[in-house]
């Protein structure tokens, strides 16, 4: 190692400045929203168990019902454990939808397996310098791209489902496309993912009732309530993220 000449300050080595990632702040669901989530999750679980015991639904639909509610509850709370629960949920729903001849929704569950694995990785390592993702808003280019992809997928799936003699082909195609767009945004932890889920749920509720999947229809009504809590919770997180990031970025620029 070269010796440092104390009489020559320029000889003192200067270590390169490396910006450290800003840790995401912890923002919990507001108390009122937390109670709503808990009541919806516990209530739907009890209802699923009661309907299965009384013969009002199948075991698969009951399991789908419970895991779906728990998955959304964990997502609202920004818990990465929503992804392993989601894998169980999509496996059971794939069978339920196939038996109801909702082929697009059944195929969607298969796609969800891949998307869930990708989202699991991104939430853990998709942030700055392979850190956890933070809640952000979608940019204009991504927003337009997702919307255009949704329209293209809807038209393509509609034609395919009509050829396959599916049931409720247009609405099945539309909800499938909305759900895929929502999952893409969810994987990237964009606040706007909730708006796509809400739009899909509003259609799913009467669609599944029409197909005599009454428990699943009720499940999506529960999802709708949870999504409304999710919007409020994630918006609060985003505001805190923005407030923390702005002064931290200015401090780092000044230090550089």
The 8 nearest C-alpha neighbors of each residue, nearest first, counted from 0:
[[1, 2, 3, 12, 11, 4, 10, 13],
 [2, 0, 3, 4, 10, 12, 11, 5],
 [1, 3, 0, 4, 10, 5, 11, 12],
 [4, 2, 5, 11, 10, 1, 7, 12],
 [3, 5, 6, 7, 2, 10, 8, 11],
 [6, 4, 7, 3, 8, 10, 11, 2],
 [7, 5, 4, 8, 3, 10, 9, 11],
 [6, 8, 4, 9, 5, 10, 11, 3],
 [9, 7, 10, 11, 6, 5, 4, 3],
 [10, 8, 11, 7, 12, 4, 6, 13],
 [9, 11, 8, 7, 12, 3, 4, 5],
 [10, 12, 9, 8, 3, 13, 7, 4],
 [13, 11, 10, 14, 9, 3, 8, 15],
 [14, 12, 15, 11, 16, 10, 9, 8],
 [13, 15, 16, 12, 17, 11, 255, 10],
 [16, 14, 17, 13, 12, 255, 18, 254],
 [17, 15, 14, 18, 255, 254, 13, 19],
 [16, 18, 15, 19, 14, 255, 20, 251],
 [19, 17, 20, 16, 251, 255, 21, 252],
 [18, 20, 17, 21, 128, 22, 251, 127],
 [21, 19, 127, 22, 18, 128, 130, 126],
 [20, 22, 23, 19, 244, 247, 127, 243],
 [23, 21, 20, 24, 130, 131, 133, 19],
 [22, 24, 133, 21, 25, 240, 131, 132],
 [25, 23, 26, 22, 240, 239, 243, 236],
 [24, 26, 27, 23, 236, 239, 22, 240],
 [27, 25, 236, 24, 28, 235, 239, 232],
 [26, 28, 29, 25, 76, 232, 236, 30],
 [27, 29, 232, 33, 32, 76, 30, 26],
 [28, 30, 32, 31, 33, 27, 232, 26],
 [31, 29, 33, 32, 34, 28, 27, 35],
 [32, 30, 34, 33, 29, 35, 28, 36],
 [31, 33, 35, 29, 34, 30, 228, 28],
 [34, 32, 30, 36, 31, 35, 28, 29],
 [33, 35, 37, 31, 32, 36, 38, 30],
 [34, 36, 32, 38, 33, 37, 39, 31],
 [37, 35, 33, 39, 34, 38, 40, 32],
 [36, 38, 34, 40, 35, 39, 41, 33],
 [39, 37, 35, 41, 40, 36, 42, 34],
 [40, 38, 42, 36, 37, 41, 43, 35],
 [39, 41, 37, 43, 38, 42, 68, 36],
 [42, 40, 44, 38, 43, 39, 37, 45],
 [43, 41, 39, 45, 44, 40, 38, 46],
 [42, 44, 46, 40, 45, 41, 39, 47],
 [43, 45, 41, 47, 65, 46, 42, 40],
 [46, 44, 48, 42, 43, 47, 49, 41],
 [45, 47, 43, 49, 48, 44, 50, 42],
 [46, 48, 61, 44, 50, 49, 45, 43],
 [49, 47, 45, 51, 46, 50, 52, 44],
 [48, 50, 46, 52, 51, 47, 45, 53],
 [51, 49, 55, 53, 47, 52, 48, 56],
 [50, 52, 54, 56, 48, 53, 49, 55],
 [53, 51, 49, 54, 50, 48, 55, 56],
 [52, 54, 50, 51, 55, 49, 56, 48],
 [55, 53, 51, 52, 56, 50, 57, 49],
 [54, 56, 50, 53, 51, 57, 52, 49],
 [57, 55, 51, 54, 50, 60, 61, 58],
 [56, 58, 60, 59, 51, 61, 55, 54],
 [57, 59, 61, 60, 62, 51, 56, 63],
 [60, 58, 62, 61, 57, 91, 63, 95],
 [59, 61, 63, 57, 62, 58, 64, 95],
 [60, 62, 64, 58, 47, 63, 59, 57],
 [63, 61, 59, 65, 64, 60, 66, 58],
 [64, 62, 60, 88, 66, 61, 65, 91],
 [63, 65, 61, 67, 62, 66, 60, 218],
 [66, 64, 62, 44, 68, 67, 63, 69],
 [67, 65, 69, 63, 88, 68, 64, 70],
 [68, 66, 70, 64, 65, 69, 63, 88],
 [67, 69, 65, 71, 70, 66, 40, 72],
 [68, 70, 72, 66, 67, 71, 73, 65],
 [71, 69, 81, 67, 73, 72, 68, 84],
 [70, 72, 74, 68, 73, 69, 75, 67],
 [71, 73, 69, 75, 70, 74, 68, 36],
 [74, 72, 76, 81, 78, 70, 71, 75],
 [75, 73, 77, 71, 76, 72, 81, 78],
 [74, 76, 229, 72, 77, 73, 71, 232],
 [75, 77, 73, 74, 78, 28, 72, 27],
 [78, 76, 74, 75, 73, 79, 81, 233],
 [79, 77, 73, 80, 76, 74, 81, 75],
 [78, 80, 81, 82, 77, 119, 122, 74],
 [81, 79, 78, 82, 83, 84, 73, 70],
 [80, 82, 70, 73, 79, 84, 74, 83],
 [81, 83, 85, 80, 84, 119, 115, 79],
 [84, 82, 86, 85, 80, 81, 87, 115],
 [85, 83, 81, 87, 82, 86, 70, 66],
 [84, 86, 88, 82, 83, 87, 70, 81],
 [87, 85, 83, 88, 84, 89, 112, 90],
 [88, 86, 90, 84, 85, 89, 91, 83],
 [87, 89, 85, 63, 66, 86, 90, 91],
 [88, 90, 108, 92, 86, 91, 87, 93],
 [91, 89, 87, 93, 88, 92, 86, 108],
 [90, 92, 93, 88, 89, 94, 63, 59],
 [91, 93, 95, 89, 94, 90, 63, 96],
 [94, 92, 105, 90, 108, 91, 96, 95],
 [93, 95, 97, 92, 96, 91, 98, 105],
 [96, 94, 92, 98, 93, 97, 60, 99],
 [97, 95, 99, 105, 101, 98, 93, 94],
 [98, 96, 100, 94, 105, 99, 95, 102],
 [97, 99, 95, 96, 100, 94, 101, 93],
 [98, 100, 96, 97, 101, 95, 210, 102],
 [101, 99, 97, 102, 98, 165, 96, 166],
 [102, 100, 96, 99, 104, 103, 97, 166],
 [101, 103, 105, 100, 104, 97, 106, 165],
 [104, 102, 106, 105, 101, 107, 171, 172],
 [103, 105, 107, 106, 102, 101, 175, 96],
 [104, 106, 93, 102, 96, 97, 107, 103],
 [107, 105, 103, 109, 108, 104, 102, 110],
 [106, 108, 104, 110, 105, 109, 103, 111],
 [107, 109, 111, 89, 106, 110, 93, 105],
 [110, 108, 106, 111, 107, 112, 105, 93],
 [109, 111, 107, 112, 108, 113, 114, 106],
 [112, 110, 108, 114, 109, 113, 115, 107],
 [111, 113, 115, 110, 109, 114, 86, 116],
 [114, 112, 116, 111, 115, 110, 117, 109],
 [115, 113, 111, 117, 116, 112, 118, 110],
 [116, 114, 118, 112, 117, 113, 111, 82],
 [115, 117, 119, 113, 118, 114, 112, 120],
 [118, 116, 114, 120, 115, 119, 121, 113],
 [119, 117, 186, 121, 115, 120, 116, 114],
 [118, 120, 116, 117, 122, 121, 82, 115],
 [121, 119, 117, 123, 118, 122, 124, 116],
 [120, 122, 125, 118, 124, 123, 119, 117],
 [123, 121, 132, 131, 119, 120, 125, 124],
 [122, 124, 131, 120, 121, 125, 130, 119],
 [123, 125, 129, 130, 131, 121, 126, 122],
 [126, 124, 121, 129, 132, 122, 131, 123],
 [127, 125, 132, 130, 131, 129, 124, 128],
 [126, 128, 129, 130, 20, 125, 132, 131],
 [127, 129, 130, 126, 20, 124, 125, 19],
 [130, 128, 124, 126, 127, 125, 131, 123],
 [129, 131, 126, 124, 127, 128, 125, 123],
 [132, 130, 123, 126, 124, 122, 125, 133],
 [131, 133, 126, 122, 125, 130, 123, 134],
 [134, 132, 23, 135, 131, 188, 126, 240],
 [133, 135, 188, 237, 189, 190, 236, 132],
 [136, 134, 189, 237, 190, 133, 188, 137],
 [137, 135, 189, 190, 138, 191, 134, 237],
 [136, 138, 189, 142, 141, 135, 191, 139],
 [139, 137, 141, 140, 142, 136, 143, 135],
 [138, 140, 142, 141, 143, 137, 144, 136],
 [141, 139, 143, 142, 138, 144, 137, 145],
 [140, 142, 144, 138, 143, 139, 145, 137],
 [141, 143, 139, 145, 140, 144, 138, 137],
 [144, 142, 146, 140, 141, 145, 147, 139],
 [143, 145, 141, 147, 142, 146, 148, 140],
 [144, 146, 148, 142, 143, 147, 141, 149],
 [145, 147, 149, 143, 148, 144, 142, 150],
 [148, 146, 150, 144, 149, 145, 143, 151],
 [149, 147, 145, 151, 146, 150, 152, 144],
 [148, 150, 146, 152, 176, 147, 151, 153],
 [149, 151, 153, 147, 148, 152, 154, 146],
 [152, 150, 148, 154, 153, 149, 155, 147],
 [153, 151, 155, 149, 150, 154, 176, 156],
 [152, 154, 173, 150, 172, 156, 151, 155],
 [155, 153, 157, 151, 152, 156, 150, 158],
 [156, 154, 152, 157, 158, 153, 151, 159],
 [155, 157, 159, 172, 153, 158, 154, 152],
 [158, 156, 154, 160, 172, 169, 155, 159],
 [157, 159, 161, 156, 155, 160, 162, 154],
 [158, 160, 156, 162, 157, 161, 163, 155],
 [159, 161, 163, 165, 157, 162, 158, 168],
 [160, 162, 164, 158, 163, 159, 165, 168],
 [161, 163, 159, 160, 164, 158, 165, 157],
 [162, 164, 160, 161, 165, 159, 102, 158],
 [165, 163, 161, 162, 160, 166, 168, 159],
 [164, 166, 160, 163, 168, 161, 100, 101],
 [165, 167, 168, 101, 100, 164, 171, 160],
 [168, 166, 170, 171, 169, 165, 206, 101],
 [167, 169, 171, 166, 160, 170, 165, 157],
 [170, 168, 172, 157, 171, 167, 173, 153],
 [171, 169, 173, 172, 168, 167, 174, 202],
 [170, 172, 168, 169, 174, 173, 167, 175],
 [173, 171, 169, 175, 153, 157, 156, 170],
 [174, 172, 170, 153, 176, 175, 171, 169],
 [173, 175, 177, 199, 176, 171, 172, 178],
 [176, 174, 172, 178, 173, 177, 104, 171],
 [175, 177, 179, 173, 149, 178, 174, 153],
 [178, 176, 174, 180, 179, 175, 199, 195],
 [177, 179, 181, 175, 176, 180, 174, 182],
 [178, 180, 182, 176, 181, 177, 183, 175],
 [181, 179, 183, 177, 178, 182, 145, 176],
 [180, 182, 192, 178, 195, 184, 179, 183],
 [181, 183, 185, 179, 184, 180, 186, 178],
 [184, 182, 180, 186, 181, 185, 179, 187],
 [183, 185, 192, 187, 189, 181, 182, 186],
 [184, 186, 188, 182, 187, 192, 183, 189],
 [187, 185, 118, 183, 188, 184, 182, 121],
 [186, 188, 184, 185, 189, 183, 121, 118],
 [189, 187, 185, 134, 186, 184, 190, 135],
 [190, 188, 135, 184, 136, 191, 187, 137],
 [189, 191, 136, 192, 135, 233, 134, 188],
 [190, 192, 193, 194, 189, 137, 136, 184],
 [191, 193, 181, 184, 185, 195, 190, 194],
 [194, 192, 196, 191, 195, 230, 226, 197],
 [193, 195, 197, 191, 196, 192, 198, 230],
 [194, 196, 181, 198, 193, 197, 192, 177],
 [195, 197, 193, 199, 194, 198, 181, 200],
 [198, 196, 194, 200, 195, 199, 223, 193],
 [197, 199, 195, 201, 196, 200, 194, 202],
 [198, 200, 196, 174, 202, 197, 201, 177],
 [201, 199, 203, 197, 202, 198, 219, 223],
 [200, 202, 198, 199, 203, 204, 197, 223],
 [203, 201, 200, 199, 204, 205, 206, 198],
 [202, 204, 200, 206, 201, 205, 207, 199],
 [203, 205, 216, 206, 202, 219, 207, 201],
 [206, 204, 208, 207, 203, 209, 202, 216],
 [207, 205, 203, 209, 208, 204, 202, 210],
 [208, 206, 210, 216, 212, 209, 205, 204],
 [207, 209, 211, 205, 213, 210, 206, 212],
 [208, 210, 206, 207, 211, 205, 212, 213],
 [209, 211, 207, 208, 212, 206, 99, 213],
 [212, 210, 208, 213, 209, 207, 216, 214],
 [213, 211, 207, 215, 208, 210, 214, 216],
 [212, 214, 216, 208, 211, 215, 217, 207],
 [213, 215, 217, 216, 212, 218, 56, 64],
 [214, 216, 218, 217, 212, 213, 219, 207],
 [217, 215, 204, 213, 207, 219, 218, 214],
 [216, 218, 220, 214, 215, 219, 213, 221],
 [217, 219, 215, 221, 216, 220, 64, 214],
 [220, 218, 222, 221, 216, 217, 200, 204],
 [219, 221, 217, 223, 222, 218, 204, 216],
 [220, 222, 218, 219, 224, 223, 225, 217],
 [223, 221, 219, 225, 220, 224, 226, 218],
 [222, 224, 220, 226, 221, 225, 197, 200],
 [225, 223, 221, 227, 226, 222, 220, 228],
 [224, 226, 222, 228, 227, 223, 229, 36],
 [227, 225, 229, 223, 228, 224, 222, 193],
 [226, 228, 230, 224, 229, 225, 223, 231],
 [227, 229, 225, 226, 231, 230, 32, 232],
 [230, 228, 226, 75, 232, 227, 231, 233],
 [229, 231, 227, 233, 228, 232, 234, 193],
 [230, 232, 234, 228, 229, 233, 235, 227],
 [231, 233, 229, 235, 234, 28, 230, 228],
 [234, 232, 236, 235, 230, 231, 229, 237],
 [233, 235, 237, 231, 236, 232, 230, 238],
 [236, 234, 238, 232, 233, 237, 231, 239],
 [235, 237, 233, 239, 234, 238, 26, 240],
 [238, 236, 240, 234, 239, 134, 235, 135],
 [239, 237, 241, 235, 240, 236, 242, 234],
 [238, 240, 242, 236, 241, 237, 243, 235],
 [241, 239, 237, 243, 238, 242, 244, 236],
 [240, 242, 238, 244, 239, 243, 237, 245],
 [243, 241, 239, 240, 244, 245, 238, 246],
 [244, 242, 240, 241, 245, 239, 246, 247],
 [243, 245, 241, 247, 242, 246, 240, 248],
 [244, 246, 248, 247, 243, 242, 241, 249],
 [247, 245, 249, 248, 244, 250, 243, 242],
 [246, 248, 250, 244, 249, 245, 251, 243],
 [247, 249, 251, 245, 246, 250, 244, 252],
 [248, 250, 246, 252, 247, 251, 253, 245],
 [251, 249, 247, 253, 248, 252, 246, 254],
 [250, 252, 254, 248, 253, 249, 255, 247],
 [251, 253, 255, 249, 254, 250, 248, 247],
 [254, 252, 250, 251, 255, 249, 248, 247],
 [255, 253, 251, 252, 250, 249, 16, 18],
 [254, 252, 253, 251, 16, 250, 18, 17]]
